[in-house]
Amino acid sequence: MHIEDKNMTKDEKITAIDAIAEDPSVTLESFAHLDINKILRKIDMRLVPMLTVLVRDQFSGILCAEDEDADV
């Protein structure tokens, strides 16, 4: 059974993923071929713009609330 099988239920997918994660043959050395800097760069390129927009929107909301209080 493959995790991306369309016929699997959500619980079956969770069970399959747990089995892979808890497999004793999965060690830190099995991920040694991955470039951590490349992974972090990809995360940064996807998360930072989204977080910037969220913070900007939150800050804009605070400023708008302060403006409304000043008008009263």
mmCIF file of the N, C-alpha and C atoms, coordinates in Angstrom:
data_MODEL
# 
_entry.id   MODEL 
# 
loop_
_atom_site.group_PDB 
_atom_site.id 
_atom_site.type_symbol 
_atom_site.label_atom_id 
_atom_site.label_alt_id 
_atom_site.label_comp_id 
_atom_site.label_asym_id 
_atom_site.label_entity_id 
_atom_site.label_seq_id 
_atom_site.pdbx_PDB_ins_code 
_atom_site.Cartn_x 
_atom_site.Cartn_y 
_atom_site.Cartn_z 
_atom_site.occupancy 
_atom_site.B_iso_or_equiv 
_atom_site.pdbx_formal_charge 
_atom_site.auth_seq_id 
_atom_site.auth_comp_id 
_atom_site.auth_asym_id 
_atom_site.auth_atom_id 
_atom_site.pdbx_PDB_model_num 
ATOM 1   N N  . MET A 1 1  ? 0.837   -1.176 0.000  1.00 0.00 ? 1  MET A N  1 
ATOM 2   C CA . MET A 1 1  ? 0.000   0.000  0.000  1.00 0.00 ? 1  MET A CA 1 
ATOM 3   C C  . MET A 1 1  ? 0.886   1.244  0.000  1.00 0.00 ? 1  MET A C  1 
ATOM 4   N N  . HIS A 1 2  ? 0.567   2.187  -0.864 1.00 0.00 ? 2  HIS A N  1 
ATOM 5   C CA . HIS A 1 2  ? 1.309   3.426  -0.953 1.00 0.00 ? 2  HIS A CA 1 
ATOM 6   C C  . HIS A 1 2  ? 0.512   4.529  -0.271 1.00 0.00 ? 2  HIS A C  1 
ATOM 7   N N  . ILE A 1 3  ? 1.183   5.457  0.361  1.00 0.00 ? 3  ILE A N  1 
ATOM 8   C CA . ILE A 1 3  ? 0.512   6.502  1.131  1.00 0.00 ? 3  ILE A CA 1 
ATOM 9   C C  . ILE A 1 3  ? -0.401  7.358  0.254  1.00 0.00 ? 3  ILE A C  1 
ATOM 10  N N  . GLU A 1 4  ? -0.038  7.548  -0.999 1.00 0.00 ? 4  GLU A N  1 
ATOM 11  C CA . GLU A 1 4  ? -0.826  8.401  -1.886 1.00 0.00 ? 4  GLU A CA 1 
ATOM 12  C C  . GLU A 1 4  ? -1.934  7.634  -2.605 1.00 0.00 ? 4  GLU A C  1 
ATOM 13  N N  . ASP A 1 5  ? -2.235  6.442  -2.140 1.00 0.00 ? 5  ASP A N  1 
ATOM 14  C CA . ASP A 1 5  ? -3.309  5.636  -2.719 1.00 0.00 ? 5  ASP A CA 1 
ATOM 15  C C  . ASP A 1 5  ? -4.643  6.340  -2.473 1.00 0.00 ? 5  ASP A C  1 
ATOM 16  N N  . LYS A 1 6  ? -5.401  6.562  -3.537 1.00 0.00 ? 6  LYS A N  1 
ATOM 17  C CA . LYS A 1 6  ? -6.671  7.290  -3.445 1.00 0.00 ? 6  LYS A CA 1 
ATOM 18  C C  . LYS A 1 6  ? -7.742  6.505  -2.696 1.00 0.00 ? 6  LYS A C  1 
ATOM 19  N N  . ASN A 1 7  ? -7.591  5.190  -2.611 1.00 0.00 ? 7  ASN A N  1 
ATOM 20  C CA . ASN A 1 7  ? -8.604  4.354  -1.967 1.00 0.00 ? 7  ASN A CA 1 
ATOM 21  C C  . ASN A 1 7  ? -8.400  4.213  -0.462 1.00 0.00 ? 7  ASN A C  1 
ATOM 22  N N  . MET A 1 8  ? -7.315  4.764  0.064  1.00 0.00 ? 8  MET A N  1 
ATOM 23  C CA . MET A 1 8  ? -7.041  4.659  1.495  1.00 0.00 ? 8  MET A CA 1 
ATOM 24  C C  . MET A 1 8  ? -7.863  5.679  2.270  1.00 0.00 ? 8  MET A C  1 
ATOM 25  N N  . THR A 1 9  ? -8.341  5.261  3.427  1.00 0.00 ? 9  THR A N  1 
ATOM 26  C CA . THR A 1 9  ? -9.045  6.197  4.296  1.00 0.00 ? 9  THR A CA 1 
ATOM 27  C C  . THR A 1 9  ? -8.011  7.041  5.035  1.00 0.00 ? 9  THR A C  1 
ATOM 28  N N  . LYS A 1 10 ? -8.476  8.091  5.671  1.00 0.00 ? 10 LYS A N  1 
ATOM 29  C CA . LYS A 1 10 ? -7.585  8.967  6.422  1.00 0.00 ? 10 LYS A CA 1 
ATOM 30  C C  . LYS A 1 10 ? -6.882  8.199  7.543  1.00 0.00 ? 10 LYS A C  1 
ATOM 31  N N  . ASP A 1 11 ? -7.625  7.347  8.242  1.00 0.00 ? 11 ASP A N  1 
ATOM 32  C CA . ASP A 1 11 ? -7.038  6.568  9.330  1.00 0.00 ? 11 ASP A CA 1 
ATOM 33  C C  . ASP A 1 11 ? -5.977  5.597  8.811  1.00 0.00 ? 11 ASP A C  1 
ATOM 34  N N  . GLU A 1 12 ? -6.205  5.003  7.641  1.00 0.00 ? 12 GLU A N  1 
ATOM 35  C CA . GLU A 1 12 ? -5.220  4.100  7.054  1.00 0.00 ? 12 GLU A CA 1 
ATOM 36  C C  . GLU A 1 12 ? -3.949  4.851  6.669  1.00 0.00 ? 12 GLU A C  1 
ATOM 37  N N  . LYS A 1 13 ? -4.109  6.062  6.151  1.00 0.00 ? 13 LYS A N  1 
ATOM 38  C CA . LYS A 1 13 ? -2.946  6.880  5.801  1.00 0.00 ? 13 LYS A CA 1 
ATOM 39  C C  . LYS A 1 13 ? -2.144  7.254  7.042  1.00 0.00 ? 13 LYS A C  1 
ATOM 40  N N  . ILE A 1 14 ? -2.850  7.631  8.100  1.00 0.00 ? 14 ILE A N  1 
ATOM 41  C CA . ILE A 1 14 ? -2.175  7.981  9.352  1.00 0.00 ? 14 ILE A CA 1 
ATOM 42  C C  . ILE A 1 14 ? -1.417  6.782  9.899  1.00 0.00 ? 14 ILE A C  1 
ATOM 43  N N  . THR A 1 15 ? -2.036  5.618  9.869  1.00 0.00 ? 15 THR A N  1 
ATOM 44  C CA . THR A 1 15 ? -1.382  4.399  10.340 1.00 0.00 ? 15 THR A CA 1 
ATOM 45  C C  . THR A 1 15 ? -0.144  4.083  9.513  1.00 0.00 ? 15 THR A C  1 
ATOM 46  N N  . ALA A 1 16 ? -0.243  4.244  8.187  1.00 0.00 ? 16 ALA A N  1 
ATOM 47  C CA . ALA A 1 16 ? 0.895   3.974  7.306  1.00 0.00 ? 16 ALA A CA 1 
ATOM 48  C C  . ALA A 1 16 ? 2.038   4.945  7.565  1.00 0.00 ? 16 ALA A C  1 
ATOM 49  N N  . ILE A 1 17 ? 1.720   6.213  7.764  1.00 0.00 ? 17 ILE A N  1 
ATOM 50  C CA . ILE A 1 17 ? 2.750   7.219  8.043  1.00 0.00 ? 17 ILE A CA 1 
ATOM 51  C C  . ILE A 1 17 ? 3.399   6.948  9.394  1.00 0.00 ? 17 ILE A C  1 
ATOM 52  N N  . ASP A 1 18 ? 2.608   6.595  10.396 1.00 0.00 ? 18 ASP A N  1 
ATOM 53  C CA . ASP A 1 18 ? 3.161   6.262  11.710 1.00 0.00 ? 18 ASP A CA 1 
ATOM 54  C C  . ASP A 1 18 ? 4.107   5.069  11.618 1.00 0.00 ? 18 ASP A C  1 
ATOM 55  N N  . ALA A 1 19 ? 3.739   4.071  10.823 1.00 0.00 ? 19 ALA A N  1 
ATOM 56  C CA . ALA A 1 19 ? 4.585   2.884  10.669 1.00 0.00 ? 19 ALA A CA 1 
ATOM 57  C C  . ALA A 1 19 ? 5.919   3.253  10.029 1.00 0.00 ? 19 ALA A C  1 
ATOM 58  N N  . ILE A 1 20 ? 5.880   4.140  9.045  1.00 0.00 ? 20 ILE A N  1 
ATOM 59  C CA . ILE A 1 20 ? 7.126   4.578  8.408  1.00 0.00 ? 20 ILE A CA 1 
ATOM 60  C C  . ILE A 1 20 ? 7.974   5.372  9.388  1.00 0.00 ? 20 ILE A C  1 
ATOM 61  N N  . ALA A 1 21 ? 7.348   6.266  10.148 1.00 0.00 ? 21 ALA A N  1 
ATOM 62  C CA . ALA A 1 21 ? 8.086   7.117  11.083 1.00 0.00 ? 21 ALA A CA 1 
ATOM 63  C C  . ALA A 1 21 ? 8.708   6.321  12.215 1.00 0.00 ? 21 ALA A C  1 
ATOM 64  N N  . GLU A 1 22 ? 8.051   5.240  12.630 1.00 0.00 ? 22 GLU A N  1 
ATOM 65  C CA . GLU A 1 22 ? 8.535   4.448  13.758 1.00 0.00 ? 22 GLU A CA 1 
ATOM 66  C C  . GLU A 1 22 ? 9.415   3.278  13.331 1.00 0.00 ? 22 GLU A C  1 
ATOM 67  N N  . ASP A 1 23 ? 9.661   3.152  12.038 1.00 0.00 ? 23 ASP A N  1 
ATOM 68  C CA . ASP A 1 23 ? 10.495  2.066  11.517 1.00 0.00 ? 23 ASP A CA 1 
ATOM 69  C C  . ASP A 1 23 ? 11.916  2.221  12.062 1.00 0.00 ? 23 ASP A C  1 
ATOM 70  N N  . PRO A 1 24 ? 12.475  1.197  12.691 1.00 0.00 ? 24 PRO A N  1 
ATOM 71  C CA . PRO A 1 24 ? 13.818  1.309  13.272 1.00 0.00 ? 24 PRO A CA 1 
ATOM 72  C C  . PRO A 1 24 ? 14.913  1.531  12.223 1.00 0.00 ? 24 PRO A C  1 
ATOM 73  N N  . SER A 1 25 ? 14.628  1.224  10.961 1.00 0.00 ? 25 SER A N  1 
ATOM 74  C CA . SER A 1 25 ? 15.660  1.430  9.939  1.00 0.00 ? 25 SER A CA 1 
ATOM 75  C C  . SER A 1 25 ? 15.771  2.894  9.524  1.00 0.00 ? 25 SER A C  1 
ATOM 76  N N  . VAL A 1 26 ? 14.811  3.729  9.934  1.00 0.00 ? 26 VAL A N  1 
ATOM 77  C CA . VAL A 1 26 ? 14.868  5.160  9.634  1.00 0.00 ? 26 VAL A CA 1 
ATOM 78  C C  . VAL A 1 26 ? 15.717  5.823  10.710 1.00 0.00 ? 26 VAL A C  1 
ATOM 79  N N  . THR A 1 27 ? 16.878  6.286  10.303 1.00 0.00 ? 27 THR A N  1 
ATOM 80  C CA . THR A 1 27 ? 17.804  6.926  11.233 1.00 0.00 ? 27 THR A CA 1 
ATOM 81  C C  . THR A 1 27 ? 18.212  8.280  10.677 1.00 0.00 ? 27 THR A C  1 
ATOM 82  N N  . LEU A 1 28 ? 18.939  9.025  11.472 1.00 0.00 ? 28 LEU A N  1 
ATOM 83  C CA . LEU A 1 28 ? 19.442  10.320 11.033 1.00 0.00 ? 28 LEU A CA 1 
ATOM 84  C C  . LEU A 1 28 ? 20.361  10.168 9.828  1.00 0.00 ? 28 LEU A C  1 
ATOM 85  N N  . GLU A 1 29 ? 21.095  9.073  9.798  1.00 0.00 ? 29 GLU A N  1 
ATOM 86  C CA . GLU A 1 29 ? 22.006  8.821  8.680  1.00 0.00 ? 29 GLU A CA 1 
ATOM 87  C C  . GLU A 1 29 ? 21.258  8.600  7.372  1.00 0.00 ? 29 GLU A C  1 
ATOM 88  N N  . SER A 1 30 ? 20.017  8.115  7.447  1.00 0.00 ? 30 SER A N  1 
ATOM 89  C CA . SER A 1 30 ? 19.257  7.891  6.218  1.00 0.00 ? 30 SER A CA 1 
ATOM 90  C C  . SER A 1 30 ? 18.839  9.202  5.556  1.00 0.00 ? 30 SER A C  1 
ATOM 91  N N  . PHE A 1 31 ? 18.983  10.321 6.264  1.00 0.00 ? 31 PHE A N  1 
ATOM 92  C CA . PHE A 1 31 ? 18.682  11.640 5.711  1.00 0.00 ? 31 PHE A CA 1 
ATOM 93  C C  . PHE A 1 31 ? 19.941  12.444 5.425  1.00 0.00 ? 31 PHE A C  1 
ATOM 94  N N  . ALA A 1 32 ? 21.102  11.807 5.532  1.00 0.00 ? 32 ALA A N  1 
ATOM 95  C CA . ALA A 1 32 ? 22.378  12.506 5.364  1.00 0.00 ? 32 ALA A CA 1 
ATOM 96  C C  . ALA A 1 32 ? 22.546  13.073 3.961  1.00 0.00 ? 32 ALA A C  1 
ATOM 97  N N  . HIS A 1 33 ? 21.889  12.485 2.970  1.00 0.00 ? 33 HIS A N  1 
ATOM 98  C CA . HIS A 1 33 ? 22.034  12.960 1.597  1.00 0.00 ? 33 HIS A CA 1 
ATOM 99  C C  . HIS A 1 33 ? 21.298  14.275 1.342  1.00 0.00 ? 33 HIS A C  1 
ATOM 100 N N  . LEU A 1 34 ? 20.439  14.696 2.258  1.00 0.00 ? 34 LEU A N  1 
ATOM 101 C CA . LEU A 1 34 ? 19.667  15.920 2.078  1.00 0.00 ? 34 LEU A CA 1 
ATOM 102 C C  . LEU A 1 34 ? 20.487  17.137 2.485  1.00 0.00 ? 34 LEU A C  1 
ATOM 103 N N  . ASP A 1 35 ? 20.383  18.197 1.721  1.00 0.00 ? 35 ASP A N  1 
ATOM 104 C CA . ASP A 1 35 ? 21.083  19.444 2.010  1.00 0.00 ? 35 ASP A CA 1 
ATOM 105 C C  . ASP A 1 35 ? 20.182  20.313 2.885  1.00 0.00 ? 35 ASP A C  1 
ATOM 106 N N  . ILE A 1 36 ? 20.537  20.461 4.145  1.00 0.00 ? 36 ILE A N  1 
ATOM 107 C CA . ILE A 1 36 ? 19.708  21.191 5.094  1.00 0.00 ? 36 ILE A CA 1 
ATOM 108 C C  . ILE A 1 36 ? 19.546  22.648 4.684  1.00 0.00 ? 36 ILE A C  1 
ATOM 109 N N  . ASN A 1 37 ? 20.584  23.247 4.114  1.00 0.00 ? 37 ASN A N  1 
ATOM 110 C CA . ASN A 1 37 ? 20.484  24.643 3.692  1.00 0.00 ? 37 ASN A CA 1 
ATOM 111 C C  . ASN A 1 37 ? 19.493  24.805 2.549  1.00 0.00 ? 37 ASN A C  1 
ATOM 112 N N  . LYS A 1 38 ? 19.449  23.840 1.654  1.00 0.00 ? 38 LYS A N  1 
ATOM 113 C CA . LYS A 1 38 ? 18.501  23.888 0.545  1.00 0.00 ? 38 LYS A CA 1 
ATOM 114 C C  . LYS A 1 38 ? 17.063  23.775 1.061  1.00 0.00 ? 38 LYS A C  1 
ATOM 115 N N  . ILE A 1 39 ? 16.874  22.907 2.039  1.00 0.00 ? 39 ILE A N  1 
ATOM 116 C CA . ILE A 1 39 ? 15.543  22.737 2.633  1.00 0.00 ? 39 ILE A CA 1 
ATOM 117 C C  . ILE A 1 39 ? 15.119  24.006 3.363  1.00 0.00 ? 39 ILE A C  1 
ATOM 118 N N  . LEU A 1 40 ? 16.019  24.592 4.149  1.00 0.00 ? 40 LEU A N  1 
ATOM 119 C CA . LEU A 1 40 ? 15.695  25.817 4.876  1.00 0.00 ? 40 LEU A CA 1 
ATOM 120 C C  . LEU A 1 40 ? 15.410  26.975 3.929  1.00 0.00 ? 40 LEU A C  1 
ATOM 121 N N  . ARG A 1 41 ? 16.147  27.042 2.837  1.00 0.00 ? 41 ARG A N  1 
ATOM 122 C CA . ARG A 1 41 ? 15.924  28.090 1.845  1.00 0.00 ? 41 ARG A CA 1 
ATOM 123 C C  . ARG A 1 41 ? 14.527  27.947 1.225  1.00 0.00 ? 41 ARG A C  1 
ATOM 124 N N  . LYS A 1 42 ? 14.134  26.714 0.944  1.00 0.00 ? 42 LYS A N  1 
ATOM 125 C CA . LYS A 1 42 ? 12.808  26.463 0.374  1.00 0.00 ? 42 LYS A CA 1 
ATOM 126 C C  . LYS A 1 42 ? 11.714  26.844 1.378  1.00 0.00 ? 42 LYS A C  1 
ATOM 127 N N  . ILE A 1 43 ? 11.932  26.515 2.641  1.00 0.00 ? 43 ILE A N  1 
ATOM 128 C CA . ILE A 1 43 ? 10.968  26.890 3.679  1.00 0.00 ? 43 ILE A CA 1 
ATOM 129 C C  . ILE A 1 43 ? 10.886  28.405 3.780  1.00 0.00 ? 43 ILE A C  1 
ATOM 130 N N  . ASP A 1 44 ? 12.046  29.067 3.788  1.00 0.00 ? 44 ASP A N  1 
ATOM 131 C CA . ASP A 1 44 ? 12.077  30.530 3.875  1.00 0.00 ? 44 ASP A CA 1 
ATOM 132 C C  . ASP A 1 44 ? 11.351  31.165 2.695  1.00 0.00 ? 44 ASP A C  1 
ATOM 133 N N  . MET A 1 45 ? 11.568  30.647 1.507  1.00 0.00 ? 45 MET A N  1 
ATOM 134 C CA . MET A 1 45 ? 10.965  31.231 0.312  1.00 0.00 ? 45 MET A CA 1 
ATOM 135 C C  . MET A 1 45 ? 9.446   31.071 0.311  1.00 0.00 ? 45 MET A C  1 
ATOM 136 N N  . ARG A 1 46 ? 8.934   30.084 1.018  1.00 0.00 ? 46 ARG A N  1 
ATOM 137 C CA . ARG A 1 46 ? 7.490   29.866 1.049  1.00 0.00 ? 46 ARG A CA 1 
ATOM 138 C C  . ARG A 1 46 ? 6.820   30.486 2.265  1.00 0.00 ? 46 ARG A C  1 
ATOM 139 N N  . LEU A 1 47 ? 7.489   30.473 3.412  1.00 0.00 ? 47 LEU A N  1 
ATOM 140 C CA . LEU A 1 47 ? 6.855   30.958 4.633  1.00 0.00 ? 47 LEU A CA 1 
ATOM 141 C C  . LEU A 1 47 ? 7.025   32.454 4.870  1.00 0.00 ? 47 LEU A C  1 
ATOM 142 N N  . VAL A 1 48 ? 8.192   32.985 4.583  1.00 0.00 ? 48 VAL A N  1 
ATOM 143 C CA . VAL A 1 48 ? 8.461   34.388 4.901  1.00 0.00 ? 48 VAL A CA 1 
ATOM 144 C C  . VAL A 1 48 ? 7.486   35.332 4.189  1.00 0.00 ? 48 VAL A C  1 
ATOM 145 N N  . PRO A 1 49 ? 7.226   35.166 2.889  1.00 0.00 ? 49 PRO A N  1 
ATOM 146 C CA . PRO A 1 49 ? 6.251   36.079 2.270  1.00 0.00 ? 49 PRO A CA 1 
ATOM 147 C C  . PRO A 1 49 ? 4.861   35.982 2.903  1.00 0.00 ? 49 PRO A C  1 
ATOM 148 N N  . MET A 1 50 ? 4.424   34.776 3.218  1.00 0.00 ? 50 MET A N  1 
ATOM 149 C CA . MET A 1 50 ? 3.107   34.603 3.817  1.00 0.00 ? 50 MET A CA 1 
ATOM 150 C C  . MET A 1 50 ? 3.076   35.222 5.218  1.00 0.00 ? 50 MET A C  1 
ATOM 151 N N  . LEU A 1 51 ? 4.114   35.010 5.993  1.00 0.00 ? 51 LEU A N  1 
ATOM 152 C CA . LEU A 1 51 ? 4.152   35.581 7.336  1.00 0.00 ? 51 LEU A CA 1 
ATOM 153 C C  . LEU A 1 51 ? 4.234   37.105 7.284  1.00 0.00 ? 51 LEU A C  1 
ATOM 154 N N  . THR A 1 52 ? 4.945   37.631 6.292  1.00 0.00 ? 52 THR A N  1 
ATOM 155 C CA . THR A 1 52 ? 5.036   39.079 6.125  1.00 0.00 ? 52 THR A CA 1 
ATOM 156 C C  . THR A 1 52 ? 3.659   39.675 5.876  1.00 0.00 ? 52 THR A C  1 
ATOM 157 N N  . VAL A 1 53 ? 2.894   39.042 5.014  1.00 0.00 ? 53 VAL A N  1 
ATOM 158 C CA . VAL A 1 53 ? 1.538   39.515 4.719  1.00 0.00 ? 53 VAL A CA 1 
ATOM 159 C C  . VAL A 1 53 ? 0.667   39.430 5.964  1.00 0.00 ? 53 VAL A C  1 
ATOM 160 N N  . LEU A 1 54 ? 0.764   38.335 6.703  1.00 0.00 ? 54 LEU A N  1 
ATOM 161 C CA . LEU A 1 54 ? -0.050  38.195 7.909  1.00 0.00 ? 54 LEU A CA 1 
ATOM 162 C C  . LEU A 1 54 ? 0.281   39.256 8.953  1.00 0.00 ? 54 LEU A C  1 
ATOM 163 N N  . VAL A 1 55 ? 1.567   39.505 9.156  1.00 0.00 ? 55 VAL A N  1 
ATOM 164 C CA . VAL A 1 55 ? 1.982   40.516 10.141 1.00 0.00 ? 55 VAL A CA 1 
ATOM 165 C C  . VAL A 1 55 ? 1.543   41.901 9.680  1.00 0.00 ? 55 VAL A C  1 
ATOM 166 N N  . ARG A 1 56 ? 1.712   42.186 8.373  1.00 0.00 ? 56 ARG A N  1 
ATOM 167 C CA . ARG A 1 56 ? 1.293   43.481 7.842  1.00 0.00 ? 56 ARG A CA 1 
ATOM 168 C C  . ARG A 1 56 ? -0.208  43.685 8.032  1.00 0.00 ? 56 ARG A C  1 
ATOM 169 N N  . ASP A 1 57 ? -0.982  42.656 7.740  1.00 0.00 ? 57 ASP A N  1 
ATOM 170 C CA . ASP A 1 57 ? -2.431  42.763 7.901  1.00 0.00 ? 57 ASP A CA 1 
ATOM 171 C C  . ASP A 1 57 ? -2.817  42.959 9.361  1.00 0.00 ? 57 ASP A C  1 
ATOM 172 N N  . GLN A 1 58 ? -2.140  42.265 10.246 1.00 0.00 ? 58 GLN A N  1 
ATOM 173 C CA . GLN A 1 58 ? -2.418  42.400 11.673 1.00 0.00 ? 58 GLN A CA 1 
ATOM 174 C C  . GLN A 1 58 ? -2.070  43.814 12.136 1.00 0.00 ? 58 GLN A C  1 
ATOM 175 N N  . PHE A 1 59 ? -0.923  44.316 11.680 1.00 0.00 ? 59 PHE A N  1 
ATOM 176 C CA . PHE A 1 59 ? -0.490  45.657 12.052 1.00 0.00 ? 59 PHE A CA 1 
ATOM 177 C C  . PHE A 1 59 ? -1.449  46.706 11.485 1.00 0.00 ? 59 PHE A C  1 
ATOM 178 N N  . SER A 1 60 ? -1.932  46.492 10.259 1.00 0.00 ? 60 SER A N  1 
ATOM 179 C CA . SER A 1 60 ? -2.894  47.408 9.643  1.00 0.00 ? 60 SER A CA 1 
ATOM 180 C C  . SER A 1 60 ? -4.186  47.443 10.451 1.00 0.00 ? 60 SER A C  1 
ATOM 181 N N  . GLY A 1 61 ? -4.605  46.300 10.947 1.00 0.00 ? 61 GLY A N  1 
ATOM 182 C CA . GLY A 1 61 ? -5.810  46.233 11.766 1.00 0.00 ? 61 GLY A CA 1 
ATOM 183 C C  . GLY A 1 61 ? -5.654  47.005 13.059 1.00 0.00 ? 61 GLY A C  1 
ATOM 184 N N  . ILE A 1 62 ? -4.469  46.941 13.643 1.00 0.00 ? 62 ILE A N  1 
ATOM 185 C CA . ILE A 1 62 ? -4.205  47.679 14.887 1.00 0.00 ? 62 ILE A CA 1 
ATOM 186 C C  . ILE A 1 62 ? -4.232  49.173 14.610 1.00 0.00 ? 62 ILE A C  1 
ATOM 187 N N  . LEU A 1 63 ? -3.610  49.587 13.509 1.00 0.00 ? 63 LEU A N  1 
ATOM 188 C CA . LEU A 1 63 ? -3.594  51.000 13.165 1.00 0.00 ? 63 LEU A CA 1 
ATOM 189 C C  . LEU A 1 63 ? -4.997  51.514 12.880 1.00 0.00 ? 63 LEU A C  1 
ATOM 190 N N  . CYS A 1 64 ? -5.804  50.727 12.188 1.00 0.00 ? 64 CYS A N  1 
ATOM 191 C CA . CYS A 1 64 ? -7.179  51.136 11.886 1.00 0.00 ? 64 CYS A CA 1 
ATOM 192 C C  . CYS A 1 64 ? -7.986  51.280 13.178 1.00 0.00 ? 64 CYS A C  1 
ATOM 193 N N  . ALA A 1 65 ? -7.787  50.381 14.116 1.00 0.00 ? 65 ALA A N  1 
ATOM 194 C CA . ALA A 1 65 ? -8.503  50.444 15.391 1.00 0.00 ? 65 ALA A CA 1 
ATOM 195 C C  . ALA A 1 65 ? -8.090  51.692 16.169 1.00 0.00 ? 65 ALA A C  1 
ATOM 196 N N  . GLU A 1 66 ? -6.801  52.034 16.117 1.00 0.00 ? 66 GLU A N  1 
ATOM 197 C CA . GLU A 1 66 ? -6.336  53.237 16.810 1.00 0.00 ? 66 GLU A CA 1 
ATOM 198 C C  . GLU A 1 66 ? -6.912  54.499 16.158 1.00 0.00 ? 66 GLU A C  1 
ATOM 199 N N  . ASP A 1 67 ? -7.014  54.501 14.836 1.00 0.00 ? 67 ASP A N  1 
ATOM 200 C CA . ASP A 1 67 ? -7.594  55.643 14.134 1.00 0.00 ? 67 ASP A CA 1 
ATOM 201 C C  . ASP A 1 67 ? -9.061  55.823 14.502 1.00 0.00 ? 67 ASP A C  1 
ATOM 202 N N  . GLU A 1 68 ? -9.788  54.725 14.616 1.00 0.00 ? 68 GLU A N  1 
ATOM 203 C CA . GLU A 1 68 ? -11.208 54.791 14.983 1.00 0.00 ? 68 GLU A CA 1 
ATOM 204 C C  . GLU A 1 68 ? -11.363 55.329 16.405 1.00 0.00 ? 68 GLU A C  1 
ATOM 205 N N  . ASP A 1 69 ? -10.468 54.931 17.317 1.00 0.00 ? 69 ASP A N  1 
ATOM 206 C CA . ASP A 1 69 ? -10.521 55.425 18.691 1.00 0.00 ? 69 ASP A CA 1 
ATOM 207 C C  . ASP A 1 69 ? -10.197 56.902 18.746 1.00 0.00 ? 69 ASP A C  1 
ATOM 208 N N  . ALA A 1 70 ? -9.309  57.374 17.886 1.00 0.00 ? 70 ALA A N  1 
ATOM 209 C CA . ALA A 1 70 ? -8.919  58.789 17.879 1.00 0.00 ? 70 ALA A CA 1 
ATOM 210 C C  . ALA A 1 70 ? -10.046 59.669 17.370 1.00 0.00 ? 70 ALA A C  1 
ATOM 211 N N  . ASP A 1 71 ? -10.903 59.139 16.498 1.00 0.00 ? 71 ASP A N  1 
ATOM 212 C CA . ASP A 1 71 ? -11.993 59.918 15.929 1.00 0.00 ? 71 ASP A CA 1 
ATOM 213 C C  . ASP A 1 71 ? -13.132 60.129 16.921 1.00 0.00 ? 71 ASP A C  1 
ATOM 214 N N  . VAL A 1 72 ? -13.183 59.355 17.978 1.00 0.00 ? 72 VAL A N  1 
ATOM 215 C CA . VAL A 1 72 ? -14.308 59.405 18.920 1.00 0.00 ? 72 VAL A CA 1 
ATOM 216 C C  . VAL A 1 72 ? -14.210 60.592 19.799 1.00 0.00 ? 72 VAL A C  1 
# 
